[in-house]
Amino acid sequence: MIRKALPEDIDSIMVIIRDAQRALAELGIDQWQDGYPTRDIILRDIDLGHGYLCDDATEGIIGYSAIVLTGEEAYRQIDASQWNTSSDYVVVHRLCVRNDVRRKGTATELMQYAITKAKVANLSGFRIDTHKGNIRMLSLLERLGFKHTGRILYESGEREAFDLNI
């Protein structure tokens, strides 16, 4: 079940964040190795209503993502003509799954939920970015039909940007 994250979920979310940081490190990726995302960032997601959990009846909280219906400023770095989606889109950030339940469809479930939220909000596009070495996320994006649109630069480094018409 996907539900909104609450402030009292923060400890469980941070366990998932730490798992994701270790998984990225195992891939030799520098993304998230500087302490990002912090508790404060996750609490801000929750406060803004962007934080969502996959809360399994038997396993507990097993996944987290920020689902943003108001766009992403960094995506303006890519010329509008390169995007396959309109200017009205959903963004997913900080998608992560607890290590012990990886590869069981949790990330896909969170992504599908973002699509549902976008449709309810009359948004026709879905944009996302990831590190070029994040083979797990790249594989997920390919399976879901996302198309590569370009590169963006954050303070923490370069990311590959993708989008999907929904």
C-alpha positions as CSV (number, residue, x, y, z in Angstrom):
1,M,0.0,0.0,0.0
2,I,1.3,3.5,-0.9
3,R,0.5,6.2,1.6
4,K,1.7,9.7,2.6
5,A,4.7,9.7,4.9
6,L,4.2,11.2,8.3
7,P,6.8,12.8,10.6
8,E,6.7,9.7,12.9
9,D,7.9,7.6,9.9
10,I,11.2,9.4,9.7
11,D,13.3,6.7,11.5
12,S,12.0,4.0,9.2
13,I,12.6,6.2,6.2
14,M,16.2,7.0,7.2
15,V,16.9,3.2,7.4
16,I,15.8,2.9,3.8
17,I,17.9,6.0,2.9
18,R,21.0,4.5,4.5
19,D,20.4,1.2,2.6
20,A,20.2,3.1,-0.7
21,Q,23.4,5.0,0.1
22,R,25.2,1.7,0.7
23,A,23.7,0.2,-2.5
24,L,25.0,3.2,-4.5
25,A,28.4,3.0,-2.9
26,E,28.5,-0.7,-3.8
27,L,28.0,0.3,-7.4
28,G,30.9,2.7,-7.1
29,I,28.6,5.8,-7.4
30,D,29.4,9.0,-5.6
31,Q,25.7,10.0,-5.5
32,W,24.2,10.2,-2.0
33,Q,27.7,9.6,-0.4
34,D,27.8,13.1,1.1
35,G,25.0,12.5,3.6
36,Y,22.2,13.5,1.2
37,P,19.3,13.2,1.7
38,T,19.3,14.3,5.3
39,R,16.6,13.9,7.9
40,D,15.7,17.6,7.4
41,I,15.3,17.1,3.6
42,I,13.0,14.1,4.2
43,L,11.0,16.0,6.9
44,R,10.6,18.9,4.4
45,D,9.3,16.4,1.8
46,I,6.8,15.2,4.4
47,D,5.8,18.8,5.4
48,L,5.2,19.8,1.8
49,G,3.1,16.6,1.2
50,H,5.6,15.1,-1.2
51,G,6.8,12.2,0.9
52,Y,5.2,8.8,0.1
53,L,5.8,5.3,1.5
54,C,5.3,1.8,0.4
55,D,4.0,0.3,3.6
56,D,3.6,-3.5,3.4
57,A,1.2,-5.2,5.8
58,T,3.8,-7.9,6.8
59,E,7.2,-6.2,6.0
60,G,6.4,-2.6,7.3
61,I,7.8,0.4,5.5
62,I,9.8,-0.8,2.6
63,G,10.1,2.1,0.2
64,Y,10.1,5.9,0.0
65,S,9.9,8.5,-2.7
66,A,9.2,12.2,-3.0
67,I,6.4,12.7,-5.6
68,V,6.3,16.3,-6.8
69,L,3.5,17.6,-8.9
70,T,4.9,21.1,-9.4
71,G,8.0,20.4,-11.6
72,E,11.7,20.7,-11.0
73,E,13.7,23.9,-11.5
74,A,16.9,22.0,-12.6
75,Y,15.1,20.6,-15.6
76,R,15.1,24.0,-17.2
77,Q,18.7,23.3,-18.0
78,I,17.5,21.1,-20.8
79,D,15.9,23.0,-23.8
80,A,12.2,22.5,-23.9
81,S,12.5,21.1,-27.4
82,Q,14.5,18.1,-26.1
83,W,11.8,16.9,-23.7
84,N,9.2,14.5,-25.0
85,T,6.7,15.7,-22.4
86,S,4.7,18.9,-21.9
87,S,5.5,21.5,-19.3
88,D,3.0,19.9,-16.9
89,Y,4.7,16.9,-15.3
90,V,5.2,14.9,-12.2
91,V,8.7,14.4,-10.8
92,V,10.0,11.6,-8.5
93,H,13.0,12.2,-6.3
94,R,14.7,10.1,-3.7
95,L,13.2,6.8,-4.8
96,C,14.6,4.1,-2.6
97,V,13.8,0.6,-1.3
98,R,14.9,-1.2,1.8
99,N,17.7,-3.7,0.9
100,D,16.1,-6.8,2.2
101,V,13.1,-6.4,-0.2
102,R,14.8,-5.1,-3.3
103,R,13.8,-6.5,-6.7
104,K,10.3,-7.3,-5.6
105,G,8.5,-4.5,-7.4
106,T,8.4,-1.8,-4.7
107,A,10.2,0.8,-6.9
108,T,7.8,0.1,-9.7
109,E,4.8,0.4,-7.4
110,L,6.0,3.8,-6.2
111,M,6.5,4.9,-9.8
112,Q,3.1,3.7,-10.9
113,Y,1.6,5.6,-7.9
114,A,3.3,8.7,-9.2
115,I,1.7,8.2,-12.6
116,T,-1.7,7.8,-10.9
117,K,-1.3,11.0,-8.9
118,A,-0.2,12.8,-12.1
119,K,-3.3,11.6,-14.0
120,V,-5.6,12.8,-11.2
121,A,-3.8,16.2,-11.3
122,N,-4.3,16.3,-15.1
123,L,-0.5,16.2,-15.7
124,S,0.6,14.4,-18.9
125,G,4.3,14.0,-18.3
126,F,6.7,12.3,-15.9
127,R,10.3,13.5,-15.6
128,I,13.1,12.0,-13.5
129,D,16.9,12.0,-13.3
130,T,19.5,9.6,-12.0
131,H,23.3,9.1,-11.9
132,K,24.7,7.5,-15.1
133,G,26.1,4.6,-13.1
134,N,22.8,3.8,-11.3
135,I,22.2,0.6,-13.3
136,R,19.2,-0.4,-11.1
137,M,17.3,2.9,-11.8
138,L,18.4,3.0,-15.4
139,S,16.9,-0.6,-15.8
140,L,13.7,0.5,-14.1
141,L,13.3,3.5,-16.3
142,E,13.9,1.4,-19.5
143,R,11.3,-1.2,-18.4
144,L,8.8,1.6,-17.8
145,G,9.4,3.2,-21.2
146,F,11.2,6.4,-20.2
147,K,13.3,8.1,-22.9
148,H,16.6,9.8,-22.3
149,T,16.4,13.6,-22.9
150,G,19.7,15.0,-21.8
151,R,21.9,15.9,-18.8
152,I,21.5,18.2,-15.9
153,L,23.9,19.5,-13.4
154,Y,23.2,19.7,-9.7
155,E,25.7,20.8,-7.0
156,S,26.3,17.1,-6.3
157,G,27.1,16.3,-10.0
158,E,25.8,15.5,-13.4
159,R,22.6,13.5,-13.8
160,E,20.9,11.8,-16.8
161,A,17.3,13.1,-17.3
162,F,14.5,11.0,-18.7
163,D,10.8,11.5,-19.4
164,L,7.6,9.6,-20.2
165,N,4.3,10.7,-21.6
166,I,1.5,9.4,-19.5
